[in-house]
């Protein structure tokens, strides 16, 4: 039986959840780290309680996060090493204003959407193209290729009076042949760049708190079987609880940042000291064997501090009657069973500012089966293609304000929060059906609640 925890709000009653929501004026989304910002920079603010020393590290990390990296050799040695195969030139190229990516820019696929490659039975991705598609390359070098997206309409009933048209994406890989053709069985897994607010707080949630929310065998028979993800930490060589990434594949922010530098920008580090090339690519690109990392630990740690100190924005008008009613409907539909409203960070954290904070991220950091329609088709040991980590919802109502557009789910197929709800399947199917069966007025109240977060 899943242990009862005071912060496991998915087990609390609706009236209790309503009371907790109305207390948001005194207990904000990130506790004392919460910022009150509603403009385009709402996701780019440092923790409200940040120390002077960590503020300086935040500013330096922000510089390395936002500035474009350049090709080697360069006179700008602090920022050289880009590529030679890469997805984007900077972290902010995907996470615009520290927010969410977009699947398209005009009629082209945006760098806010990247593609993982998987060859069944292999841990190394496609035999010739590797684990992640590089859509850009240094001058004189061919990128790996590009992806074309087309959409087909899908009709879903909202209730007896209304319906909604969703869009199902289809992907076509147009690969360069210089490195060899991709294997015909290679699968594509799209990954939209997620918003970065509150990551340090999620890292500071204790392992036992997350595991207390898990119920992999659904012993309480509520239809929800959240499961913990585990991943190898290459620095400790230990298997650890995963909590970051769409599949919860990274145990901490240092590893998350290092793998993003490596695969997204082509920047090596002490964690990933060799270029991410397949044997076929290595013969053509002749990688350096010096072993010197292109980003040293001091710079990498500044970027990690930057990520840890990005504050979640406060919920807007939390005590408004319609927002409270929408929160009650959120709980009644069963959304809070996965999007756990309240967690608490532990007494041990990389930064003092993150310790012992009562937070409202609306995630359990667990993997859930979201149904066949959202599957990427890639089954790996311990995780199925249908499983995705519950994304946090704090700040979600500011997405369009920050990014100028609004796309949701792991591949950006949903153009609104309502579309995102209506794509839920698997463990989320009951919540989707509950929402669809609500009167339109109730549906709008629930959406208003989400947009207040």
TORTORLO-640049 format. One line per field, with one value per residue (C-alpha): residue number from 1; residue in one letter; x, y, z. Coordinates in Angstrom, 2 decimals. Example, Ala and Ser with C-alpha at 12.3 -4.5 7.8 and 13.67 -1.06 7.14 Angstrom:
2
nr 1 | 2
rest A | S
px 12.30 | 13.67
py -4.50 | -1.06
pz 7.80 | 7.14
END
This chain:
453
nr 1 | 2 | 3 | 4 | 5 | 6 | 7 | 8 | 9 | 10 | 11 | 12 | 13 | 14 | 15 | 16 | 17 | 18 | 19 | 20 | 21 | 22 | 23 | 24 | 25 | 26 | 27 | 28 | 29 | 30 | 31 | 32 | 33 | 34 | 35 | 36 | 37 | 38 | 39 | 40 | 41 | 42 | 43 | 44 | 45 | 46 | 47 | 48 | 49 | 50 | 51 | 52 | 53 | 54 | 55 | 56 | 57 | 58 | 59 | 60 | 61 | 62 | 63 | 64 | 65 | 66 | 67 | 68 | 69 | 70 | 71 | 72 | 73 | 74 | 75 | 76 | 77 | 78 | 79 | 80 | 81 | 82 | 83 | 84 | 85 | 86 | 87 | 88 | 89 | 90 | 91 | 92 | 93 | 94 | 95 | 96 | 97 | 98 | 99 | 100 | 101 | 102 | 103 | 104 | 105 | 106 | 107 | 108 | 109 | 110 | 111 | 112 | 113 | 114 | 115 | 116 | 117 | 118 | 119 | 120 | 121 | 122 | 123 | 124 | 125 | 126 | 127 | 128 | 129 | 130 | 131 | 132 | 133 | 134 | 135 | 136 | 137 | 138 | 139 | 140 | 141 | 142 | 143 | 144 | 145 | 146 | 147 | 148 | 149 | 150 | 151 | 152 | 153 | 154 | 155 | 156 | 157 | 158 | 159 | 160 | 161 | 162 | 163 | 164 | 165 | 166 | 167 | 168 | 169 | 170 | 171 | 172 | 173 | 174 | 175 | 176 | 177 | 178 | 179 | 180 | 181 | 182 | 183 | 184 | 185 | 186 | 187 | 188 | 189 | 190 | 191 | 192 | 193 | 194 | 195 | 196 | 197 | 198 | 199 | 200 | 201 | 202 | 203 | 204 | 205 | 206 | 207 | 208 | 209 | 210 | 211 | 212 | 213 | 214 | 215 | 216 | 217 | 218 | 219 | 220 | 221 | 222 | 223 | 224 | 225 | 226 | 227 | 228 | 229 | 230 | 231 | 232 | 233 | 234 | 235 | 236 | 237 | 238 | 239 | 240 | 241 | 242 | 243 | 244 | 245 | 246 | 247 | 248 | 249 | 250 | 251 | 252 | 253 | 254 | 255 | 256 | 257 | 258 | 259 | 260 | 261 | 262 | 263 | 264 | 265 | 266 | 267 | 268 | 269 | 270 | 271 | 272 | 273 | 274 | 275 | 276 | 277 | 278 | 279 | 280 | 281 | 282 | 283 | 284 | 285 | 286 | 287 | 288 | 289 | 290 | 291 | 292 | 293 | 294 | 295 | 296 | 297 | 298 | 299 | 300 | 301 | 302 | 303 | 304 | 305 | 306 | 307 | 308 | 309 | 310 | 311 | 312 | 313 | 314 | 315 | 316 | 317 | 318 | 319 | 320 | 321 | 322 | 323 | 324 | 325 | 326 | 327 | 328 | 329 | 330 | 331 | 332 | 333 | 334 | 335 | 336 | 337 | 338 | 339 | 340 | 341 | 342 | 343 | 344 | 345 | 346 | 347 | 348 | 349 | 350 | 351 | 352 | 353 | 354 | 355 | 356 | 357 | 358 | 359 | 360 | 361 | 362 | 363 | 364 | 365 | 366 | 367 | 368 | 369 | 370 | 371 | 372 | 373 | 374 | 375 | 376 | 377 | 378 | 379 | 380 | 381 | 382 | 383 | 384 | 385 | 386 | 387 | 388 | 389 | 390 | 391 | 392 | 393 | 394 | 395 | 396 | 397 | 398 | 399 | 400 | 401 | 402 | 403 | 404 | 405 | 406 | 407 | 408 | 409 | 410 | 411 | 412 | 413 | 414 | 415 | 416 | 417 | 418 | 419 | 420 | 421 | 422 | 423 | 424 | 425 | 426 | 427 | 428 | 429 | 430 | 431 | 432 | 433 | 434 | 435 | 436 | 437 | 438 | 439 | 440 | 441 | 442 | 443 | 444 | 445 | 446 | 447 | 448 | 449 | 450 | 451 | 452 | 453
rest X | X | X | X | X | X | X | X | X | X | X | X | X | X | X | X | X | X | X | X | X | X | X | X | X | X | X | X | X | X | X | X | X | X | X | X | X | X | X | X | X | X | X | X | X | X | X | X | X | X | X | X | X | X | X | X | X | X | X | X | X | X | X | X | X | X | X | X | X | X | X | X | X | X | X | X | X | X | X | X | X | X | X | X | X | X | X | X | X | X | X | X | X | X | X | X | X | X | X | X | X | X | X | X | X | X | X | X | X | X | X | X | X | X | X | X | X | X | X | X | X | X | X | X | X | X | X | X | X | X | X | X | X | X | X | X | X | X | X | X | X | X | X | X | X | X | X | X | X | X | X | X | X | X | X | X | X | X | X | X | X | X | X | X | X | X | X | X | X | X | X | X | X | X | X | X | X | X | X | X | X | X | X | X | X | X | X | X | X | X | X | X | X | X | X | X | X | X | X | X | X | X | X | X | X | X | X | X | X | X | X | X | X | X | X | X | X | X | X | X | X | X | X | X | X | X | X | X | X | X | X | X | X | X | X | X | X | X | X | X | X | X | X | X | X | X | X | X | X | X | X | X | X | X | X | X | X | X | X | X | X | X | X | X | X | X | X | X | X | X | X | X | X | X | X | X | X | X | X | X | X | X | X | X | X | X | X | X | X | X | X | X | X | X | X | X | X | X | X | X | X | X | X | X | X | X | X | X | X | X | X | X | X | X | X | X | X | X | X | X | X | X | X | X | X | X | X | X | X | X | X | X | X | X | X | X | X | X | X | X | X | X | X | X | X | X | X | X | X | X | X | X | X | X | X | X | X | X | X | X | X | X | X | X | X | X | X | X | X | X | X | X | X | X | X | X | X | X | X | X | X | X | X | X | X | X | X | X | X | X | X | X | X | X | X | X | X | X | X | X | X | X | X | X | X | X | X | X | X | X | X | X | X | X | X | X | X | X | X | X | X | X | X | X | X | X | X | X | X | X | X | X | X | X | X | X | X | X | X | X | X | X | X | X | X | X | X | X | X | X | X | X | X
px 0.00 | 1.32 | 2.41 | 0.36 | 2.36 | 1.11 | 2.33 | 0.84 | -2.07 | -3.29 | -4.59 | -6.23 | -9.86 | -11.11 | -11.96 | -8.45 | -6.93 | -9.16 | -7.91 | -4.30 | -4.87 | -6.43 | -3.36 | -1.21 | -0.99 | 1.12 | 2.71 | 3.79 | 4.72 | 8.39 | 8.16 | 10.52 | 12.21 | 9.04 | 9.20 | 6.30 | 6.87 | 4.28 | 6.08 | 8.31 | 11.13 | 8.96 | 11.05 | 14.44 | 14.43 | 16.82 | 15.46 | 13.83 | 15.97 | 19.23 | 22.46 | 24.95 | 27.49 | 25.01 | 23.64 | 27.11 | 27.36 | 23.85 | 24.90 | 28.04 | 26.10 | 23.47 | 26.19 | 27.36 | 23.75 | 22.70 | 25.76 | 26.46 | 29.40 | 31.87 | 33.90 | 37.49 | 40.08 | 38.97 | 40.33 | 37.28 | 38.74 | 36.25 | 33.40 | 34.93 | 34.43 | 31.02 | 30.22 | 31.42 | 28.00 | 25.40 | 21.74 | 21.90 | 24.59 | 23.48 | 21.29 | 18.94 | 18.59 | 16.20 | 15.07 | 14.08 | 13.96 | 14.39 | 11.03 | 9.51 | 10.56 | 8.38 | 8.16 | 8.18 | 9.41 | 7.57 | 7.56 | 10.68 | 11.30 | 12.57 | 15.70 | 13.30 | 12.45 | 15.18 | 15.08 | 16.53 | 17.33 | 16.87 | 17.80 | 15.98 | 18.34 | 21.07 | 22.04 | 23.96 | 21.13 | 21.33 | 24.51 | 25.57 | 23.91 | 24.10 | 21.73 | 20.58 | 20.12 | 22.52 | 20.74 | 23.66 | 27.40 | 30.58 | 31.50 | 32.65 | 30.99 | 27.67 | 24.96 | 23.30 | 20.02 | 16.67 | 13.14 | 9.93 | 6.74 | 3.24 | 0.04 | -3.20 | -6.38 | -7.91 | -11.42 | -12.29 | -15.60 | -15.42 | -18.93 | -22.32 | -22.43 | -18.87 | -15.76 | -12.16 | -9.71 | -6.31 | -3.28 | -1.20 | 2.39 | 4.17 | 7.92 | 10.04 | 13.82 | 15.80 | 19.32 | 22.60 | 24.36 | 27.94 | 27.92 | 25.95 | 22.22 | 20.12 | 18.96 | 15.40 | 14.31 | 15.64 | 12.92 | 12.61 | 11.66 | 10.83 | 11.68 | 10.46 | 12.70 | 10.93 | 10.76 | 13.51 | 11.87 | 12.24 | 14.70 | 16.85 | 13.83 | 12.92 | 16.50 | 16.22 | 13.14 | 14.30 | 14.37 | 12.07 | 9.44 | 9.32 | 9.33 | 6.46 | 4.32 | 5.15 | 2.72 | 4.15 | 1.73 | -1.29 | -1.90 | -4.49 | -6.43 | -6.89 | -5.70 | -2.45 | 0.81 | 3.55 | 6.98 | 10.42 | 13.06 | 16.65 | 19.75 | 23.49 | 25.42 | 28.67 | 30.50 | 29.69 | 29.09 | 26.01 | 22.42 | 20.44 | 16.88 | 16.22 | 14.21 | 15.14 | 14.28 | 11.10 | 11.95 | 13.51 | 16.83 | 19.15 | 19.61 | 20.81 | 21.24 | 25.00 | 24.49 | 21.54 | 23.59 | 26.62 | 24.68 | 22.88 | 26.22 | 27.54 | 24.69 | 22.93 | 25.92 | 28.82 | 30.71 | 32.73 | 33.25 | 34.91 | 31.72 | 31.59 | 35.18 | 34.87 | 32.87 | 29.54 | 30.47 | 29.64 | 32.57 | 31.52 | 31.52 | 34.84 | 36.56 | 35.34 | 35.53 | 38.82 | 38.02 | 40.67 | 42.26 | 43.68 | 41.01 | 40.82 | 37.18 | 35.72 | 33.87 | 35.79 | 34.20 | 34.22 | 32.13 | 29.88 | 29.21 | 28.28 | 25.68 | 24.40 | 24.09 | 22.19 | 19.74 | 19.40 | 18.61 | 15.88 | 12.82 | 9.24 | 6.76 | 3.92 | 0.44 | -1.77 | -4.96 | -4.90 | -7.77 | -10.15 | -13.38 | -13.14 | -9.53 | -10.51 | -13.41 | -11.08 | -8.65 | -11.43 | -12.33 | -8.65 | -8.71 | -12.13 | -11.00 | -8.05 | -5.34 | -3.69 | -3.02 | 0.00 | 0.42 | 0.99 | 0.33 | 2.56 | 6.01 | 8.65 | 12.37 | 14.71 | 17.14 | 20.10 | 20.46 | 23.30 | 22.22 | 20.90 | 18.17 | 16.53 | 16.30 | 13.03 | 10.78 | 7.07 | 6.61 | 3.75 | 5.24 | 2.29 | 4.47 | 5.42 | 8.62 | 7.51 | 6.97 | 3.40 | 1.92 | 0.28 | -1.22 | -0.35 | -1.21 | 1.64 | 4.12 | 7.37 | 7.56 | 10.92 | 10.97 | 14.13 | 15.01 | 12.96 | 10.97 | 8.36 | 7.77 | 4.37 | 5.89 | 6.74 | 7.73 | 4.97 | 5.92 | 5.66 | 2.83 | 4.11 | 4.37 | 2.46 | -0.07 | 2.77 | 4.03 | 2.74 | 3.74 | 7.34 | 7.77 | 5.31 | 3.68 | 2.22 | 2.92 | 2.62 | 3.45 | 6.79 | 6.55 | 4.64 | 1.64 | -0.82 | -1.50 | -3.45 | -3.82 | -7.17 | -5.55 | -2.90 | -5.60 | -7.43 | -4.29 | -4.06 | -4.40 | -3.26 | -3.15 | -4.39 | -7.44 | -9.82 | -8.84 | -9.31 | -12.75 | -13.73 | -12.73 | -14.57 | -17.72 | -17.69 | -20.09 | -18.33 | -18.43 | -16.59 | -14.03 | -13.32 | -12.91 | -10.34 | -8.43 | -8.52 | -6.98 | -4.18 | -3.53 | -3.20 | -0.28
py 0.00 | 3.48 | 5.21 | 8.24 | 11.47 | 14.88 | 16.32 | 13.58 | 15.76 | 13.23 | 11.31 | 14.31 | 15.21 | 18.01 | 20.28 | 19.85 | 20.68 | 23.74 | 24.89 | 24.39 | 26.33 | 29.27 | 29.44 | 30.21 | 33.90 | 32.89 | 29.68 | 30.49 | 28.16 | 28.01 | 28.87 | 31.73 | 31.36 | 32.53 | 35.60 | 37.88 | 38.42 | 38.10 | 39.58 | 38.09 | 37.51 | 35.61 | 32.43 | 34.15 | 35.51 | 34.32 | 32.89 | 35.59 | 34.56 | 34.17 | 35.01 | 37.55 | 34.85 | 32.69 | 35.74 | 36.36 | 32.70 | 32.99 | 35.98 | 34.23 | 31.05 | 33.09 | 34.40 | 30.91 | 29.77 | 32.56 | 33.35 | 31.48 | 29.10 | 29.36 | 26.93 | 26.02 | 27.35 | 30.82 | 33.84 | 33.48 | 30.50 | 30.76 | 29.85 | 27.79 | 24.13 | 24.29 | 21.19 | 20.09 | 18.39 | 20.12 | 20.95 | 24.54 | 27.16 | 27.94 | 26.66 | 29.60 | 28.72 | 25.96 | 27.33 | 30.83 | 33.11 | 29.93 | 28.74 | 26.15 | 25.32 | 25.38 | 22.52 | 24.83 | 28.24 | 29.31 | 26.32 | 24.72 | 22.59 | 24.76 | 23.99 | 23.97 | 20.42 | 17.80 | 14.15 | 11.16 | 8.15 | 4.55 | 1.32 | -1.60 | -3.67 | -1.02 | 1.52 | 3.62 | 4.86 | 4.57 | 2.72 | 5.60 | 8.70 | 7.98 | 8.81 | 12.30 | 13.93 | 16.83 | 19.25 | 21.73 | 21.47 | 23.53 | 25.12 | 22.50 | 19.68 | 18.04 | 17.91 | 14.56 | 15.62 | 17.17 | 16.11 | 17.04 | 17.20 | 16.73 | 16.60 | 14.71 | 15.87 | 13.84 | 14.59 | 14.12 | 14.72 | 17.31 | 16.54 | 15.89 | 19.39 | 19.99 | 18.43 | 19.43 | 18.84 | 17.64 | 17.12 | 13.95 | 14.52 | 12.33 | 12.57 | 11.94 | 11.81 | 13.27 | 12.09 | 12.93 | 9.86 | 10.97 | 9.15 | 6.20 | 5.73 | 5.45 | 1.92 | 1.36 | 0.23 | 3.36 | 5.20 | 8.93 | 10.32 | 14.06 | 16.04 | 19.61 | 21.85 | 22.19 | 25.33 | 25.58 | 27.27 | 25.66 | 22.94 | 23.46 | 22.92 | 19.69 | 18.51 | 19.25 | 17.06 | 14.02 | 10.62 | 9.12 | 11.80 | 10.84 | 7.11 | 7.51 | 8.69 | 5.66 | 2.79 | 0.71 | -2.19 | 0.05 | -1.63 | 0.96 | 0.30 | 3.95 | 3.41 | 5.32 | 3.40 | 6.01 | 4.42 | 5.69 | 5.94 | 4.95 | 5.90 | 5.37 | 8.32 | 8.29 | 10.23 | 7.86 | 4.72 | 4.18 | 3.69 | 6.64 | 7.97 | 9.87 | 13.06 | 15.32 | 15.03 | 13.80 | 10.23 | 11.16 | 9.93 | 12.22 | 12.05 | 15.64 | 18.99 | 18.68 | 15.54 | 17.09 | 20.15 | 18.10 | 15.81 | 18.81 | 20.53 | 17.28 | 16.22 | 19.52 | 21.85 | 19.47 | 20.66 | 18.06 | 18.10 | 16.03 | 13.93 | 13.39 | 13.97 | 12.48 | 13.83 | 12.07 | 10.39 | 7.00 | 5.01 | 6.05 | 9.73 | 9.48 | 8.28 | 11.33 | 14.01 | 12.90 | 14.03 | 15.49 | 12.99 | 15.60 | 14.79 | 18.40 | 19.30 | 22.18 | 23.41 | 23.07 | 22.17 | 25.76 | 27.00 | 23.94 | 24.44 | 28.08 | 26.96 | 24.38 | 27.07 | 29.19 | 26.33 | 25.71 | 29.36 | 29.99 | 30.79 | 29.64 | 32.50 | 32.97 | 31.75 | 34.61 | 35.44 | 32.18 | 33.22 | 34.25 | 32.27 | 30.94 | 29.83 | 27.95 | 26.30 | 25.36 | 23.83 | 21.72 | 20.48 | 19.73 | 17.43 | 15.98 | 15.00 | 13.13 | 15.37 | 15.76 | 12.03 | 12.54 | 16.34 | 16.30 | 19.88 | 20.05 | 18.70 | 19.69 | 20.00 | 18.33 | 19.67 | 18.81 | 20.61 | 21.98 | 25.54 | 26.75 | 28.76 | 25.53 | 23.73 | 22.98 | 24.76 | 23.97 | 24.05 | 23.68 | 22.20 | 19.95 | 16.93 | 13.68 | 13.30 | 9.75 | 7.88 | 7.23 | 5.29 | 7.95 | 5.60 | 4.44 | 7.76 | 9.50 | 6.62 | 7.23 | 3.50 | 3.15 | 0.49 | 0.30 | -1.83 | -0.50 | 2.03 | 1.77 | 4.10 | 4.92 | 6.24 | 9.89 | 11.78 | 14.02 | 17.56 | 20.32 | 22.80 | 25.82 | 28.79 | 27.01 | 29.85 | 32.26 | 30.16 | 32.41 | 35.57 | 34.32 | 32.49 | 34.19 | 30.83 | 27.92 | 24.27 | 21.41 | 17.72 | 16.09 | 16.83 | 20.12 | 18.62 | 20.31 | 23.96 | 24.62 | 23.22 | 21.77 | 19.87 | 18.57 | 17.23 | 15.57 | 13.66 | 11.93 | 8.17 | 5.22 | 6.31 | 9.75 | 8.47 | 8.72 | 12.36 | 13.13 | 11.53 | 13.34 | 16.66 | 15.84 | 15.04 | 18.30 | 21.02 | 23.64 | 26.15 | 23.69 | 22.98 | 26.70 | 26.98 | 24.17 | 25.85 | 29.15 | 27.41 | 25.97 | 29.36 | 30.89 | 28.62
pz 0.00 | -0.86 | 2.39 | 3.41 | 3.46 | 4.52 | 1.22 | -0.91 | -1.91 | -4.44 | -1.40 | 0.21 | -0.23 | -2.46 | 0.45 | 1.85 | -1.52 | -1.75 | 1.65 | 0.59 | -2.63 | -0.79 | 1.42 | -1.63 | -0.65 | 2.34 | 1.00 | -2.56 | -5.41 | -4.44 | -0.76 | 0.08 | -3.34 | -5.15 | -7.41 | -8.33 | -12.02 | -14.78 | -17.79 | -20.53 | -18.04 | -15.55 | -15.96 | -15.87 | -12.33 | -9.59 | -6.35 | -4.24 | -1.26 | -3.18 | -1.36 | -2.65 | -3.48 | -5.37 | -7.19 | -8.61 | -9.69 | -11.19 | -13.31 | -14.58 | -15.32 | -17.14 | -19.45 | -20.42 | -20.78 | -23.12 | -25.24 | -28.46 | -28.40 | -31.31 | -33.37 | -32.51 | -32.89 | -31.80 | -29.98 | -27.70 | -25.88 | -23.00 | -25.39 | -28.17 | -28.98 | -30.68 | -32.71 | -35.16 | -35.15 | -33.03 | -32.56 | -31.25 | -30.57 | -27.03 | -24.23 | -24.71 | -28.39 | -27.29 | -23.90 | -25.01 | -21.94 | -19.89 | -21.15 | -23.41 | -26.95 | -30.05 | -32.57 | -35.58 | -36.58 | -39.70 | -42.04 | -40.55 | -37.49 | -34.65 | -32.61 | -29.67 | -30.77 | -31.00 | -32.01 | -30.23 | -32.41 | -31.31 | -33.01 | -31.36 | -29.24 | -29.11 | -26.43 | -28.95 | -31.15 | -34.91 | -36.02 | -38.30 | -36.83 | -33.11 | -30.26 | -31.27 | -34.66 | -35.31 | -37.62 | -37.74 | -38.35 | -38.58 | -41.93 | -44.42 | -42.48 | -43.30 | -40.62 | -40.08 | -41.63 | -40.90 | -39.98 | -41.75 | -39.69 | -41.06 | -39.02 | -39.36 | -37.61 | -34.79 | -33.54 | -29.87 | -28.11 | -25.35 | -24.15 | -25.71 | -27.19 | -28.39 | -29.89 | -30.44 | -33.31 | -32.18 | -34.42 | -34.59 | -35.79 | -38.31 | -38.77 | -41.86 | -41.49 | -44.39 | -43.59 | -45.27 | -46.65 | -45.96 | -42.60 | -43.92 | -44.23 | -41.07 | -40.39 | -41.70 | -38.20 | -36.47 | -34.51 | -33.89 | -30.48 | -30.48 | -27.32 | -26.79 | -24.68 | -21.29 | -19.12 | -16.50 | -13.52 | -10.11 | -11.15 | -8.07 | -5.83 | -7.61 | -7.19 | -3.46 | -2.93 | -0.99 | -2.65 | 0.00 | -0.65 | -4.34 | -3.68 | -1.21 | -4.13 | -6.27 | -6.61 | -9.47 | -9.00 | -8.33 | -5.00 | -3.99 | -7.23 | -8.16 | -11.75 | -11.16 | -10.97 | -10.90 | -11.14 | -10.25 | -12.95 | -12.25 | -14.20 | -14.00 | -12.63 | -14.68 | -11.96 | -9.10 | -11.22 | -9.05 | -10.18 | -8.82 | -8.87 | -12.10 | -11.98 | -14.94 | -18.62 | -20.31 | -19.29 | -15.93 | -17.27 | -15.30 | -11.50 | -10.98 | -12.70 | -13.17 | -15.25 | -17.09 | -18.03 | -19.06 | -21.38 | -22.94 | -23.64 | -25.11 | -27.37 | -28.07 | -28.54 | -29.11 | -26.00 | -24.11 | -20.33 | -17.65 | -17.54 | -21.32 | -22.49 | -25.99 | -28.93 | -29.43 | -32.73 | -34.19 | -35.64 | -39.15 | -38.15 | -36.31 | -39.50 | -41.38 | -38.67 | -37.07 | -33.51 | -31.23 | -28.85 | -26.45 | -23.88 | -22.71 | -21.93 | -23.93 | -20.87 | -17.62 | -14.29 | -13.04 | -15.98 | -15.96 | -12.25 | -12.85 | -15.39 | -12.91 | -10.22 | -12.73 | -13.31 | -9.59 | -8.88 | -11.47 | -9.38 | -9.96 | -10.41 | -7.96 | -8.76 | -9.91 | -7.98 | -5.99 | -3.70 | -6.49 | -6.33 | -9.89 | -9.37 | -6.20 | -8.04 | -10.90 | -8.42 | -6.95 | -10.44 | -11.09 | -8.05 | -8.87 | -12.36 | -10.86 | -12.29 | -8.86 | -8.67 | -10.93 | -10.86 | -7.10 | -5.96 | -2.88 | -2.08 | 0.43 | -0.15 | 2.29 | 4.87 | 2.63 | -0.69 | -2.81 | -1.87 | 1.48 | -0.24 | -1.44 | 1.91 | 3.72 | 1.25 | 0.88 | -2.88 | -5.37 | -8.54 | -9.54 | -10.32 | -8.63 | -10.73 | -11.56 | -14.81 | -15.92 | -18.81 | -20.99 | -23.55 | -27.04 | -28.73 | -26.87 | -27.11 | -28.96 | -29.65 | -27.91 | -25.22 | -23.14 | -20.10 | -17.21 | -19.23 | -21.96 | -24.89 | -23.37 | -20.14 | -19.47 | -16.35 | -15.01 | -16.11 | -13.47 | -14.02 | -12.09 | -14.42 | -17.19 | -17.54 | -18.45 | -21.38 | -24.15 | -22.29 | -21.98 | -25.27 | -27.62 | -28.37 | -26.48 | -27.28 | -24.81 | -24.29 | -25.09 | -28.81 | -28.84 | -30.64 | -28.24 | -29.09 | -25.91 | -22.42 | -23.44 | -26.31 | -23.91 | -21.58 | -24.44 | -25.52 | -22.13 | -22.25 | -20.19 | -16.55 | -17.60 | -19.48 | -16.53 | -15.92 | -19.61 | -19.64 | -16.46 | -18.03 | -21.27 | -19.32 | -17.35 | -18.48 | -20.61 | -17.76 | -15.49 | -18.19 | -18.48 | -14.70 | -14.68 | -17.53 | -15.65 | -12.67 | -14.82 | -16.38 | -12.90 | -12.00
END
